[in-house]
Amino acid sequence: MSILVIRGGAIGDFVLTLPAIRLLRVAFPKVAVDILGCYPAVQLAEGRYYARATHDLGSASLASLFFPQAQLSRALYRYFSGFQRVVNYIQDPWFSRNLLRAGVRCLIQGSSKIDDDAHAAYQLAQPLEKVSLFLQDPAAQIFLSNQDQQNALHVLKHTGCKAPFFVMHPGSGGAHKNWPLVCWKRLFLWVLQKFPRYNLACVGGEADKFALRYFSSQICSPRLHILESLPLPVLAGLLSQACVFVGQDSGISHIAAATDIHCILLYGPTNPRVWAPANILVSVVSHTTSMKDLHFEIVQHAFQSLVRRIE
């Protein structure tokens, strides 16, 4: 018996689906689970408890599934007919119909549309109630390999970022979710001055290039380390070794929370009761109108209080 989970979306969307996939793994511990999803997010699951194998949803070989009455290749028939159950979160109606045409025997149709009624992880797990599986814990977990941890240690050694250290990510998927860069700069400078025994790592990806250049040019400190575009498993390994992570409504914030470290997450127009990680070590600082109106002193107090509590 084998199960396929099909999940599109960005990194945060994928991490929010991990509790549902964990529910399948716990209910069927001897069953192989494959994940068809978006790279690089699915790299966090392959060979790391959740998935035997992962496949790229953006592969050209799958394009025909999105077209009405498409001619499906024999390879697609062989692939999809090999699963006893398929959990599909893709909303395209032709995609679902073509899955059945490709030999899927038991299709559990999920929804990627999230409303404000409950935490996103509960809503993403709701389709599994059709097979009598009910989610109890909405907190996502990432299970890192020893190699992930070793690769992270190599990055830290190579960049000179020594423990203990904090990690901050000043980016997100949308400008309206971002605290102003001048506020982040003020936070960086204050942390470097207030906590002299800690290093500070600023992480980001392709979308954060401007912010990373800004901090690199504005702050001159041997204890500030700009780490750009790390592979997600390596980034997760690095985050797991940090003392505190500070971020916004982003996929990297979800990864940090899922590695079970202390997190302070800044939320603005998005509803944290639905979208913030449900992990117990996550503290949310929010402003319901605009991130521009989130006062520096509130974030400063939250950070200082957390560090005092864990030291």
ZADO-1210 file (C-alpha; in nm, 4 decimals, padded with zeros to 6 digits):
<atoms>
<atom x="00.0000" y="00.0000" z="00.0000" code="MET" pos="1"/>
<atom x="00.1228" y="00.3513" z="-00.0764" code="SER" pos="2"/>
<atom x="-00.0195" y="00.7029" z="-00.0459" code="ILE" pos="3"/>
<atom x="00.0444" y="01.0126" z="-00.2547" code="LEU" pos="4"/>
<atom x="-00.0051" y="01.3650" z="-00.1208" code="VAL" pos="5"/>
<atom x="-00.0285" y="01.6421" z="-00.3808" code="ILE" pos="6"/>
<atom x="00.0315" y="01.9878" z="-00.2374" code="ARG" pos="7"/>
<atom x="00.1141" y="02.3055" z="-00.4272" code="GLY" pos="8"/>
<atom x="00.1819" y="02.6462" z="-00.2789" code="GLY" pos="9"/>
<atom x="00.4707" y="02.8264" z="-00.1142" code="ALA" pos="10"/>
<atom x="00.6981" y="02.7100" z="00.1678" code="ILE" pos="11"/>
<atom x="00.4654" y="02.8201" z="00.4483" code="GLY" pos="12"/>
<atom x="00.1686" y="02.6474" z="00.2826" code="ASP" pos="13"/>
<atom x="00.3644" y="02.3237" z="00.2654" code="PHE" pos="14"/>
<atom x="00.4830" y="02.3395" z="00.6285" code="VAL" pos="15"/>
<atom x="00.1240" y="02.4030" z="00.7409" code="LEU" pos="16"/>
<atom x="00.0291" y="02.0770" z="00.5663" code="THR" pos="17"/>
<atom x="00.2898" y="01.8709" z="00.7525" code="LEU" pos="18"/>
<atom x="00.0566" y="01.7983" z="01.0495" code="PRO" pos="19"/>
<atom x="-00.1912" y="01.6381" z="00.8078" code="ALA" pos="20"/>
<atom x="00.0861" y="01.4300" z="00.6488" code="ILE" pos="21"/>
<atom x="00.2078" y="01.3339" z="00.9965" code="ARG" pos="22"/>
<atom x="-00.1470" y="01.2157" z="01.0715" code="LEU" pos="23"/>
<atom x="-00.1229" y="00.9786" z="00.7733" code="LEU" pos="24"/>
<atom x="00.2197" y="00.8537" z="00.8818" code="ARG" pos="25"/>
<atom x="00.1006" y="00.7811" z="01.2358" code="VAL" pos="26"/>
<atom x="-00.2180" y="00.6077" z="01.1181" code="ALA" pos="27"/>
<atom x="-00.0365" y="00.3999" z="00.8558" code="PHE" pos="28"/>
<atom x="00.3204" y="00.3548" z="00.9877" code="PRO" pos="29"/>
<atom x="00.4076" y="00.0776" z="00.7411" code="LYS" pos="30"/>
<atom x="00.2718" y="00.2616" z="00.4378" code="VAL" pos="31"/>
<atom x="00.5026" y="00.4483" z="00.2006" code="ALA" pos="32"/>
<atom x="00.4077" y="00.8123" z="00.1438" code="VAL" pos="33"/>
<atom x="00.5186" y="01.0105" z="-00.1590" code="ASP" pos="34"/>
<atom x="00.4691" y="01.3846" z="-00.1990" code="ILE" pos="35"/>
<atom x="00.4096" y="01.5675" z="-00.5239" code="LEU" pos="36"/>
<atom x="00.4769" y="01.9324" z="-00.4493" code="GLY" pos="37"/>
<atom x="00.6722" y="02.2474" z="-00.5220" code="CYS" pos="38"/>
<atom x="01.0459" y="02.2680" z="-00.4922" code="TYR" pos="39"/>
<atom x="01.2292" y="02.3622" z="-00.2828" code="PRO" pos="40"/>
<atom x="00.9659" y="02.3226" z="-00.0071" code="ALA" pos="41"/>
<atom x="00.9249" y="01.9459" z="-00.0464" code="VAL" pos="42"/>
<atom x="01.2965" y="01.8981" z="00.0204" code="GLN" pos="43"/>
<atom x="01.2066" y="01.9382" z="00.3880" code="LEU" pos="44"/>
<atom x="01.0115" y="01.6106" z="00.3740" code="ALA" pos="45"/>
<atom x="01.2015" y="01.3701" z="00.1490" code="GLU" pos="46"/>
<atom x="01.3848" y="01.1097" z="00.3541" code="GLY" pos="47"/>
<atom x="01.2978" y="01.3074" z="00.6669" code="ARG" pos="48"/>
<atom x="01.0128" y="01.0964" z="00.8126" code="TYR" pos="49"/>
<atom x="00.7308" y="01.2317" z="00.5970" code="TYR" pos="50"/>
<atom x="00.8080" y="01.1047" z="00.2483" code="ALA" pos="51"/>
<atom x="00.9755" y="00.8094" z="00.0865" code="ARG" pos="52"/>
<atom x="01.0161" y="01.0233" z="-00.2237" code="ALA" pos="53"/>
<atom x="00.9150" y="01.3650" z="-00.3513" code="THR" pos="54"/>
<atom x="00.8421" y="01.4805" z="-00.7045" code="HIS" pos="55"/>
<atom x="00.8225" y="01.8248" z="-00.8595" code="ASP" pos="56"/>
<atom x="00.4703" y="01.9438" z="-00.9334" code="LEU" pos="57"/>
<atom x="00.6182" y="02.1850" z="-01.1861" code="GLY" pos="58"/>
<atom x="00.7601" y="01.9059" z="-01.3985" code="SER" pos="59"/>
<atom x="00.6757" y="01.9320" z="-01.7688" code="ALA" pos="60"/>
<atom x="00.5633" y="01.5675" z="-01.7647" code="SER" pos="61"/>
<atom x="00.2677" y="01.6650" z="-01.5447" code="LEU" pos="62"/>
<atom x="00.1492" y="01.9635" z="-01.7483" code="ALA" pos="63"/>
<atom x="-00.1178" y="01.7629" z="-01.9328" code="SER" pos="64"/>
<atom x="-00.3046" y="01.7031" z="-01.6065" code="LEU" pos="65"/>
<atom x="-00.4176" y="02.0659" z="-01.6066" code="PHE" pos="66"/>
<atom x="-00.5845" y="02.0519" z="-01.9495" code="PHE" pos="67"/>
<atom x="-00.9364" y="01.9272" z="-02.0293" code="PRO" pos="68"/>
<atom x="-00.9496" y="01.5864" z="-02.1954" code="GLN" pos="69"/>
<atom x="-00.5730" y="01.5810" z="-02.2297" code="ALA" pos="70"/>
<atom x="-00.3994" y="01.2779" z="-02.3716" code="GLN" pos="71"/>
<atom x="-00.2281" y="01.1183" z="-02.0745" code="LEU" pos="72"/>
<atom x="00.0946" y="00.9281" z="-02.1196" code="SER" pos="73"/>
<atom x="00.1486" y="00.5696" z="-02.0160" code="ARG" pos="74"/>
<atom x="00.4057" y="00.6926" z="-01.7669" code="ALA" pos="75"/>
<atom x="00.1352" y="00.8942" z="-01.5876" code="LEU" pos="76"/>
<atom x="-00.0925" y="00.5909" z="-01.5771" code="TYR" pos="77"/>
<atom x="00.1846" y="00.3763" z="-01.4309" code="ARG" pos="78"/>
<atom x="00.2710" y="00.6378" z="-01.1725" code="TYR" pos="79"/>
<atom x="-00.0727" y="00.7354" z="-01.0412" code="PHE" pos="80"/>
<atom x="-00.2288" y="00.3884" z="-01.0590" code="SER" pos="81"/>
<atom x="00.0409" y="00.2668" z="-00.8223" code="GLY" pos="82"/>
<atom x="-00.1092" y="00.4491" z="-00.5218" code="PHE" pos="83"/>
<atom x="-00.3939" y="00.3104" z="-00.3139" code="GLN" pos="84"/>
<atom x="-00.4908" y="00.6593" z="-00.1958" code="ARG" pos="85"/>
<atom x="-00.4204" y="01.0074" z="-00.3295" code="VAL" pos="86"/>
<atom x="-00.4788" y="01.3191" z="-00.1183" code="VAL" pos="87"/>
<atom x="-00.5021" y="01.6140" z="-00.3560" code="ASN" pos="88"/>
<atom x="-00.4938" y="01.9816" z="-00.2549" code="TYR" pos="89"/>
<atom x="-00.4879" y="02.1191" z="-00.6109" code="ILE" pos="90"/>
<atom x="-00.8159" y="02.2994" z="-00.6748" code="GLN" pos="91"/>
<atom x="-00.8126" y="02.2867" z="-01.0551" code="ASP" pos="92"/>
<atom x="-01.1178" y="02.0730" z="-01.1540" code="PRO" pos="93"/>
<atom x="-00.9486" y="01.9292" z="-01.4626" code="TRP" pos="94"/>
<atom x="-00.6509" y="01.8240" z="-01.2556" code="PHE" pos="95"/>
<atom x="-00.8771" y="01.6196" z="-01.0276" code="SER" pos="96"/>
<atom x="-01.0643" y="01.4625" z="-01.3191" code="ARG" pos="97"/>
<atom x="-00.7428" y="01.3756" z="-01.4945" code="ASN" pos="98"/>
<atom x="-00.6103" y="01.2078" z="-01.1800" code="LEU" pos="99"/>
<atom x="-00.9079" y="00.9708" z="-01.1978" code="LEU" pos="100"/>
<atom x="-00.8489" y="00.9190" z="-01.5688" code="ARG" pos="101"/>
<atom x="-00.4856" y="00.8387" z="-01.4894" code="ALA" pos="102"/>
<atom x="-00.5871" y="00.5466" z="-01.2717" code="GLY" pos="103"/>
<atom x="-00.6255" y="00.6926" z="-00.9221" code="VAL" pos="104"/>
<atom x="-00.8535" y="00.4528" z="-00.7347" code="ARG" pos="105"/>
<atom x="-00.9264" y="00.6463" z="-00.4149" code="CYS" pos="106"/>
<atom x="-00.9092" y="01.0248" z="-00.4447" code="LEU" pos="107"/>
<atom x="-00.9421" y="01.2336" z="-00.1285" code="ILE" pos="108"/>
<atom x="-00.9984" y="01.5898" z="-00.2427" code="GLN" pos="109"/>
<atom x="-00.8650" y="01.8546" z="-00.0080" code="GLY" pos="110"/>
<atom x="-00.8936" y="02.2297" z="-00.0246" code="SER" pos="111"/>
<atom x="-00.6160" y="02.4865" z="-00.0199" code="SER" pos="112"/>
<atom x="-00.8689" y="02.7621" z="00.0490" code="LYS" pos="113"/>
<atom x="-00.8376" y="02.8728" z="00.4116" code="ILE" pos="114"/>
<atom x="-01.0996" y="03.0778" z="00.5970" code="ASP" pos="115"/>
<atom x="-01.0928" y="03.2454" z="00.9396" code="ASP" pos="116"/>
<atom x="-01.2847" y="02.9724" z="01.1242" code="ASP" pos="117"/>
<atom x="-00.9902" y="02.7658" z="01.2507" code="ALA" pos="118"/>
<atom x="-00.6144" y="02.7287" z="01.2334" code="HIS" pos="119"/>
<atom x="-00.4949" y="02.6473" z="00.8806" code="ALA" pos="120"/>
<atom x="-00.3444" y="02.3126" z="00.9884" code="ALA" pos="121"/>
<atom x="-00.6853" y="02.1912" z="01.1085" code="TYR" pos="122"/>
<atom x="-00.8487" y="02.2996" z="00.7844" code="GLN" pos="123"/>
<atom x="-00.5820" y="02.1274" z="00.5749" code="LEU" pos="124"/>
<atom x="-00.6276" y="01.8054" z="00.7717" code="ALA" pos="125"/>
<atom x="-01.0077" y="01.8128" z="00.7469" code="GLN" pos="126"/>
<atom x="-01.0270" y="01.6010" z="00.4262" code="PRO" pos="127"/>
<atom x="-00.8670" y="01.3123" z="00.6167" code="LEU" pos="128"/>
<atom x="-01.1786" y="01.2926" z="00.8326" code="GLU" pos="129"/>
<atom x="-01.3277" y="01.1016" z="00.5372" code="LYS" pos="130"/>
<atom x="-01.1028" y="00.8115" z="00.6382" code="VAL" pos="131"/>
<atom x="-01.1644" y="00.8683" z="01.0127" code="SER" pos="132"/>
<atom x="-00.8438" y="01.0583" z="01.0827" code="LEU" pos="133"/>
<atom x="-00.8779" y="01.3652" z="01.3059" code="PHE" pos="134"/>
<atom x="-00.5958" y="01.6082" z="01.3757" code="LEU" pos="135"/>
<atom x="-00.5214" y="01.6738" z="01.7421" code="GLN" pos="136"/>
<atom x="-00.1958" y="01.8701" z="01.7239" code="ASP" pos="137"/>
<atom x="-00.1708" y="02.1516" z="01.4650" code="PRO" pos="138"/>
<atom x="00.1983" y="02.2207" z="01.5340" code="ALA" pos="139"/>
<atom x="00.4272" y="02.1314" z="01.2436" code="ALA" pos="140"/>
<atom x="00.7513" y="01.9428" z="01.2995" code="GLN" pos="141"/>
<atom x="01.0557" y="01.9093" z="01.0764" code="ILE" pos="142"/>
<atom x="01.2722" y="01.6013" z="01.1268" code="PHE" pos="143"/>
<atom x="01.6272" y="01.6860" z="01.0274" code="LEU" pos="144"/>
<atom x="01.8881" y="01.4333" z="00.9230" code="SER" pos="145"/>
<atom x="02.2334" y="01.4158" z="01.0789" code="ASN" pos="146"/>
<atom x="02.3668" y="01.5410" z="00.7467" code="GLN" pos="147"/>
<atom x="02.1423" y="01.8478" z="00.7650" code="ASP" pos="148"/>
<atom x="02.2900" y="01.9323" z="01.1033" code="GLN" pos="149"/>
<atom x="02.6451" y="01.8732" z="00.9849" code="GLN" pos="150"/>
<atom x="02.5898" y="02.0920" z="00.6791" code="ASN" pos="151"/>
<atom x="02.4533" y="02.3674" z="00.9021" code="ALA" pos="152"/>
<atom x="02.7554" y="02.3459" z="01.1307" code="LEU" pos="153"/>
<atom x="02.9791" y="02.3729" z="00.8245" code="HIS" pos="154"/>
<atom x="02.8015" y="02.6942" z="00.7170" code="VAL" pos="155"/>
<atom x="02.8328" y="02.8418" z="01.0642" code="LEU" pos="156"/>
<atom x="03.2034" y="02.7584" z="01.0790" code="LYS" pos="157"/>
<atom x="03.2668" y="02.8902" z="00.7277" code="HIS" pos="158"/>
<atom x="03.0935" y="03.2225" z="00.7972" code="THR" pos="159"/>
<atom x="03.2366" y="03.2651" z="01.1458" code="GLY" pos="160"/>
<atom x="02.8944" y="03.2735" z="01.3094" code="CYS" pos="161"/>
<atom x="02.9672" y="03.1243" z="01.6488" code="LYS" pos="162"/>
<atom x="02.7237" y="02.9999" z="01.9104" code="ALA" pos="163"/>
<atom x="02.5320" y="03.1338" z="02.0853" code="PRO" pos="164"/>
<atom x="02.3497" y="03.3175" z="01.8095" code="PHE" pos="165"/>
<atom x="02.0144" y="03.4668" z="01.7153" code="PHE" pos="166"/>
<atom x="01.8584" y="03.4445" z="01.3700" code="VAL" pos="167"/>
<atom x="01.6369" y="03.7071" z="01.2072" code="MET" pos="168"/>
<atom x="01.4542" y="03.7071" z="00.8743" code="HIS" pos="169"/>
<atom x="01.3280" y="04.0511" z="00.7677" code="PRO" pos="170"/>
<atom x="01.1365" y="03.9288" z="00.4605" code="GLY" pos="171"/>
<atom x="00.8088" y="03.7642" z="00.3622" code="SER" pos="172"/>
<atom x="00.5972" y="03.6872" z="00.0592" code="GLY" pos="173"/>
<atom x="00.4381" y="04.0311" z="00.0482" code="GLY" pos="174"/>
<atom x="00.5356" y="04.3897" z="00.1242" code="ALA" pos="175"/>
<atom x="00.2237" y="04.4397" z="00.3392" code="HIS" pos="176"/>
<atom x="00.3529" y="04.1694" z="00.5752" code="LYS" pos="177"/>
<atom x="00.6899" y="04.3372" z="00.6273" code="ASN" pos="178"/>
<atom x="00.7994" y="04.5488" z="00.9192" code="TRP" pos="179"/>
<atom x="00.9877" y="04.8511" z="00.7755" code="PRO" pos="180"/>
<atom x="01.3576" y="04.7954" z="00.7134" code="LEU" pos="181"/>
<atom x="01.4480" y="05.0940" z="00.9312" code="VAL" pos="182"/>
<atom x="01.2769" y="04.9188" z="01.2227" code="CYS" pos="183"/>
<atom x="01.4663" y="04.5989" z="01.1538" code="TRP" pos="184"/>
<atom x="01.7909" y="04.7959" z="01.1359" code="LYS" pos="185"/>
<atom x="01.7147" y="04.9516" z="01.4730" code="ARG" pos="186"/>
<atom x="01.6436" y="04.6059" z="01.6171" code="LEU" pos="187"/>
<atom x="01.9671" y="04.4623" z="01.4768" code="PHE" pos="188"/>
<atom x="02.1759" y="04.7470" z="01.6224" code="LEU" pos="189"/>
<atom x="02.0050" y="04.7233" z="01.9598" code="TRP" pos="190"/>
<atom x="02.0508" y="04.3439" z="01.9799" code="VAL" pos="191"/>
<atom x="02.4185" y="04.3679" z="01.8861" code="LEU" pos="192"/>
<atom x="02.4737" y="04.6334" z="02.1554" code="GLN" pos="193"/>
<atom x="02.2524" y="04.4788" z="02.4254" code="LYS" pos="194"/>
<atom x="02.3684" y="04.1173" z="02.3941" code="PHE" pos="195"/>
<atom x="02.7449" y="04.1323" z="02.3245" code="PRO" pos="196"/>
<atom x="02.8073" y="03.7585" z="02.3711" code="ARG" pos="197"/>
<atom x="02.5660" y="03.6644" z="02.0905" code="TYR" pos="198"/>
<atom x="02.6220" y="03.6548" z="01.7167" code="ASN" pos="199"/>
<atom x="02.3384" y="03.7580" z="01.4871" code="LEU" pos="200"/>
<atom x="02.2554" y="03.5824" z="01.1605" code="ALA" pos="201"/>
<atom x="02.0314" y="03.7548" z="00.9060" code="CYS" pos="202"/>
<atom x="01.8883" y="03.4993" z="00.6616" code="VAL" pos="203"/>
<atom x="01.6997" y="03.5441" z="00.3377" code="GLY" pos="204"/>
<atom x="01.6335" y="03.4136" z="-00.0087" code="GLY" pos="205"/>
<atom x="01.6089" y="03.5465" z="-00.3602" code="GLU" pos="206"/>
<atom x="01.3196" y="03.7792" z="-00.2739" code="ALA" pos="207"/>
<atom x="01.5174" y="03.9330" z="00.0132" code="ASP" pos="208"/>
<atom x="01.8227" y="04.0485" z="-00.1838" code="LYS" pos="209"/>
<atom x="01.7471" y="04.4196" z="-00.1400" code="PHE" pos="210"/>
<atom x="01.6962" y="04.3867" z="00.2361" code="ALA" pos="211"/>
<atom x="02.0138" y="04.1820" z="00.2795" code="LEU" pos="212"/>
<atom x="02.2172" y="04.4361" z="00.0832" code="ARG" pos="213"/>
<atom x="02.0651" y="04.7139" z="00.2918" code="TYR" pos="214"/>
<atom x="02.1748" y="04.5598" z="00.6215" code="PHE" pos="215"/>
<atom x="02.5157" y="04.4663" z="00.4842" code="SER" pos="216"/>
<atom x="02.5791" y="04.8295" z="00.3884" code="SER" pos="217"/>
<atom x="02.4145" y="04.9912" z="00.6905" code="GLN" pos="218"/>
<atom x="02.5546" y="04.7811" z="00.9762" code="ILE" pos="219"/>
<atom x="02.9235" y="04.7164" z="01.0276" code="CYS" pos="220"/>
<atom x="02.9756" y="04.4491" z="01.2912" code="SER" pos="221"/>
<atom x="03.1839" y="04.1297" z="01.2930" code="PRO" pos="222"/>
<atom x="02.8997" y="03.9643" z="01.4836" code="ARG" pos="223"/>
<atom x="02.6423" y="04.0241" z="01.2070" code="LEU" pos="224"/>
<atom x="02.6393" y="03.7497" z="00.9437" code="HIS" pos="225"/>
<atom x="02.4345" y="03.7734" z="00.6235" code="ILE" pos="226"/>
<atom x="02.3366" y="03.4235" z="00.5057" code="LEU" pos="227"/>
<atom x="02.1649" y="03.4183" z="00.1682" code="GLU" pos="228"/>
<atom x="01.9797" y="03.1457" z="-00.0236" code="SER" pos="229"/>
<atom x="02.0800" y="02.8459" z="00.1862" code="LEU" pos="230"/>
<atom x="01.9216" y="02.5131" z="00.0811" code="PRO" pos="231"/>
<atom x="01.6122" y="02.4685" z="00.2953" code="LEU" pos="232"/>
<atom x="01.7332" y="02.1578" z="00.4851" code="PRO" pos="233"/>
<atom x="02.0583" y="02.3396" z="00.5674" code="VAL" pos="234"/>
<atom x="01.8655" y="02.6502" z="00.6719" code="LEU" pos="235"/>
<atom x="01.6432" y="02.4365" z="00.8933" code="ALA" pos="236"/>
<atom x="01.9506" y="02.2804" z="01.0517" code="GLY" pos="237"/>
<atom x="02.0950" y="02.6245" z="01.1200" code="LEU" pos="238"/>
<atom x="01.7675" y="02.7511" z="01.2646" code="LEU" pos="239"/>
<atom x="01.7419" y="02.4497" z="01.4961" code="SER" pos="240"/>
<atom x="02.0660" y="02.5577" z="01.6645" code="GLN" pos="241"/>
<atom x="01.9675" y="02.9208" z="01.7194" code="ALA" pos="242"/>
<atom x="01.8677" y="03.0584" z="02.0584" code="CYS" pos="243"/>
<atom x="01.5889" y="03.2824" z="01.9238" code="VAL" pos="244"/>
<atom x="01.4401" y="03.3458" z="01.5815" code="PHE" pos="245"/>
<atom x="01.2619" y="03.6690" z="01.4879" code="VAL" pos="246"/>
<atom x="01.0611" y="03.6842" z="01.1673" code="GLY" pos="247"/>
<atom x="00.7344" y="03.7782" z="01.0023" code="GLN" pos="248"/>
<atom x="00.4521" y="03.5951" z="00.8262" code="ASP" pos="249"/>
<atom x="00.6811" y="03.3895" z="00.6022" code="SER" pos="250"/>
<atom x="00.7769" y="03.0369" z="00.5082" code="GLY" pos="251"/>
<atom x="01.1100" y="03.0710" z="00.6882" code="ILE" pos="252"/>
<atom x="00.9220" y="03.1575" z="01.0075" code="SER" pos="253"/>
<atom x="00.7209" y="02.8366" z="00.9713" code="HIS" pos="254"/>
<atom x="01.0423" y="02.6393" z="00.9228" code="ILE" pos="255"/>
<atom x="01.1955" y="02.7988" z="01.2331" code="ALA" pos="256"/>
<atom x="00.8923" y="02.7165" z="01.4469" code="ALA" pos="257"/>
<atom x="00.8871" y="02.3579" z="01.3153" code="ALA" pos="258"/>
<atom x="01.2483" y="02.3056" z="01.4308" code="THR" pos="259"/>
<atom x="01.1259" y="02.3640" z="01.7879" code="ASP" pos="260"/>
<atom x="01.3123" y="02.6820" z="01.8790" code="ILE" pos="261"/>
<atom x="01.1915" y="03.0007" z="02.0478" code="HIS" pos="262"/>
<atom x="01.0355" y="03.2341" z="01.7922" code="CYS" pos="263"/>
<atom x="00.9028" y="03.5879" z="01.7982" code="ILE" pos="264"/>
<atom x="00.6869" y="03.6414" z="01.4923" code="LEU" pos="265"/>
<atom x="00.5564" y="03.9783" z="01.3776" code="LEU" pos="266"/>
<atom x="00.2091" y="03.9758" z="01.2236" code="TYR" pos="267"/>
<atom x="00.0073" y="04.2551" z="01.0681" code="GLY" pos="268"/>
<atom x="-00.2917" y="04.2232" z="00.8348" code="PRO" pos="269"/>
<atom x="-00.2941" y="03.8401" z="00.8264" code="THR" pos="270"/>
<atom x="-00.4749" y="03.6623" z="01.1082" code="ASN" pos="271"/>
<atom x="-00.2197" y="03.4895" z="01.3363" code="PRO" pos="272"/>
<atom x="-00.4902" y="03.2681" z="01.4883" code="ARG" pos="273"/>
<atom x="-00.5175" y="03.1058" z="01.1461" code="VAL" pos="274"/>
<atom x="-00.1742" y="03.1484" z="00.9890" code="TRP" pos="275"/>
<atom x="00.0853" y="03.1673" z="01.2679" code="ALA" pos="276"/>
<atom x="00.2674" y="02.8450" z="01.3564" code="PRO" pos="277"/>
<atom x="00.0893" y="02.6632" z="01.6393" code="ALA" pos="278"/>
<atom x="00.4129" y="02.5508" z="01.8070" code="ASN" pos="279"/>
<atom x="00.4326" y="02.6096" z="02.1810" code="ILE" pos="280"/>
<atom x="00.7585" y="02.8107" z="02.1644" code="LEU" pos="281"/>
<atom x="00.6117" y="03.0693" z="01.9260" code="VAL" pos="282"/>
<atom x="00.5260" y="03.4171" z="02.0550" code="SER" pos="283"/>
<atom x="00.3258" y="03.6423" z="01.8233" code="VAL" pos="284"/>
<atom x="00.3514" y="04.0204" z="01.8228" code="VAL" pos="285"/>
<atom x="00.0773" y="04.1649" z="01.6057" code="SER" pos="286"/>
<atom x="-00.0775" y="04.4866" z="01.4855" code="HIS" pos="287"/>
<atom x="-00.4149" y="04.4500" z="01.3200" code="THR" pos="288"/>
<atom x="-00.3910" y="04.7414" z="01.0760" code="THR" pos="289"/>
<atom x="-00.0433" y="04.7932" z="00.9372" code="SER" pos="290"/>
<atom x="00.3071" y="04.6676" z="01.0070" code="MET" pos="291"/>
<atom x="00.4217" y="05.0288" z="00.9863" code="LYS" pos="292"/>
<atom x="00.2257" y="05.0947" z="01.3063" code="ASP" pos="293"/>
<atom x="00.3931" y="04.8147" z="01.5025" code="LEU" pos="294"/>
<atom x="00.6062" y="05.0072" z="01.7502" code="HIS" pos="295"/>
<atom x="00.9719" y="04.9168" z="01.7921" code="PHE" pos="296"/>
<atom x="00.9413" y="04.9209" z="02.1717" code="GLU" pos="297"/>
<atom x="00.6833" y="04.6408" z="02.1647" code="ILE" pos="298"/>
<atom x="00.9134" y="04.4133" z="01.9661" code="VAL" pos="299"/>
<atom x="01.2109" y="04.5175" z="02.1785" code="GLN" pos="300"/>
<atom x="01.0264" y="04.4290" z="02.4989" code="HIS" pos="301"/>
<atom x="00.9141" y="04.0909" z="02.3630" code="ALA" pos="302"/>
<atom x="01.2694" y="04.0038" z="02.2594" code="PHE" pos="303"/>
<atom x="01.4310" y="04.1159" z="02.5841" code="GLN" pos="304"/>
<atom x="01.1730" y="03.9340" z="02.7955" code="SER" pos="305"/>
<atom x="01.2234" y="03.6099" z="02.6012" code="LEU" pos="306"/>
<atom x="01.6019" y="03.6197" z="02.6238" code="VAL" pos="307"/>
<atom x="01.5875" y="03.6846" z="02.9974" code="ARG" pos="308"/>
<atom x="01.3519" y="03.3880" z="03.0381" code="ARG" pos="309"/>
<atom x="01.5677" y="03.1391" z="02.8486" code="ILE" pos="310"/>
<atom x="01.9129" y="03.2466" z="02.9703" code="GLU" pos="311"/>
</atoms>
